[in-house]
């Protein structure tokens, strides 16, 4: 778990991390402190009905995200990013200075105005932040960087909220002055951190700014919609904000009315939620193998559903605490179950969100990344507003807070099912990676030779029944495997490879119709820019050695002149899944398996071979060189 933190020692990432952390902490010190003042001392601090003060403050902060995210996206694409970030931090110092003046002089109108402008500053900073990362991080670092930023954001929210409560221990001039000093100090430190952000060229310096937020918002949504993967990722992130906002806004009444807890219990639950998100964000890099692993998204959605459902079950019929303290809360039957449910729910939420942000950054058109992030922020804000309205309506109709959590869990179950039906191969690919890495100690070499985009044919030696599973788990992209049609007669494997959209193939002698359909599917896949993997030996080896490559690969590249990448697997010969000593899967294990649990396995990728010279003989030679002698 130490590897992700290496980025925090590098100038290309560390200054942005601290700018984001300090900014998020400062926003939440300011918002939460003023929410407390406007709620518990409404006469002095604004005269707004305390039941609606929190909603008004939240609305003022989020309104700029709806109105100006499109404009912020344009600025982030047009202007050199380090300069824009420094100007935004200058603006934060000024706005927090105005807020501090309002707090010191007890001018609530000035504080409300400052709340809107600090929301505007955050609106513009979001697209800059997320478009900065793909400029300075490699593709293999994007998930790691996004995980750290996500962790920083939620930990900062937690610490800012706690700090606001500690500073504002009294609702008078002294408490307000403490908050005023803190928000100005944090703004100044954040501005100092911004000075170290390296030069980041504009993505589109010739861009003409459209200052009409409505027409530009629509234009940004159309830009995002051009790439279905990007737009689906935006919708996925927006759904998380819908789901998460229900739980975040429900924590306080849940703690008070269901658990009988005081504000310390609210803080405890918020801490569990925030730390869980951070852990999930860090786990994403660990589990993804340093690639953009979209398979974590359906897994995360399934976990969110299960633990949200159990949170409802754990709190149903619970007898509230009487004194409201944290020790009394933990004395309740089921208290630990509630904490664990909330923690795991948020961990899976972290697994869900980070790959989607990384996917947007890696797949979006490079000159439009910030504008697409702006479109994402617009939809996020709209989903949050809809979630707030839906929660208010449901609670007004008589639902309890646990029942509201149940509704959210059931809605998320529908989303999880939809994601799985939309991209089943992504979840299966991730599960395959986990299984393979549990069974073996896998080392990959040359994976960077697999292209991030575009059609390519992969060829590999065929050692066992799990070769395809190992390869797809190590690949940064989905692969269409061409498999012997007889494998599809094995029930479990048939279901698995059908879900992965594998292509069954047969010889002309065995089944000419299947062969023709296979070549049509291969051609269509390559025309659509996909990777296709074949095993040119035509069968699993029975000796551990390569057998002559068949002519099928020649016919494929003649029809589709795309690069061919040779690959090799080492270490599977002698495993339970190979034909070492007899048929695969045969028993007894101890009599014939020489490579057991946690044995070493290597996946080696070679240099691409131009289609004009990709003969079966040359490809076999390259695969043999990559394979070398079995260890």
Secondary structure, 3 states (H helix, E strand, C coil): CCHHHHHHHCHHHHHHHHHHHHHHHHHHHHHHHHHHHHHHCCCCCCCCCHHHHHHHHHHHHHHHHHHHHHHHHHHHHHCCHHHHHHHHHHHHHHHHHHHHHHHHHCCHHHHHHHHHHHHHHHHHHHHHHHHHHHHHCCHHHHHHHHHHHHHHHHHHHHHHHHHHHHHCCCCCHHHHHHHHHHHHHHHHHHHHHHCCCCCCCCCCCCCCCCCCHHHHHHHHHHHHHCCHHHHHHHHHHHHHHHHHHHHHHHHHHHHHHHCCCCHHHHHHHHHHHHHHHHHHHHHHHHHHCCCCCCHHHHHHHHHHHHHHHHHHHHHCCCCCCCCCCHHHHHCCCCHHHHHHHHHHHHHHHHHHHHHHHHHHHHHCCHHHHHHHHHHHHHHHHHHHHHHHHHHHHHHHCCCCHHHHHHHHHHHHHHHHHHHHHHCHHHHHHHHHHHHHHHHEEEEEECHHHCCCCCCEEEEECCCECCHHHHHHHHCCCCEEEEEEHHHHHCHHHHHHHHHCCCEEECCHHHHHHHHHHHHHHHHHHHHCCCEEEECCCCCCCCCCCCCCCCCHHHHHHHHCCCCEEEEEEECCCCCCCECCCCCCCCCCHHHHCCCCCCEEEEEEEEEEECHHHCCHHHHHHHHHHHHCCCC
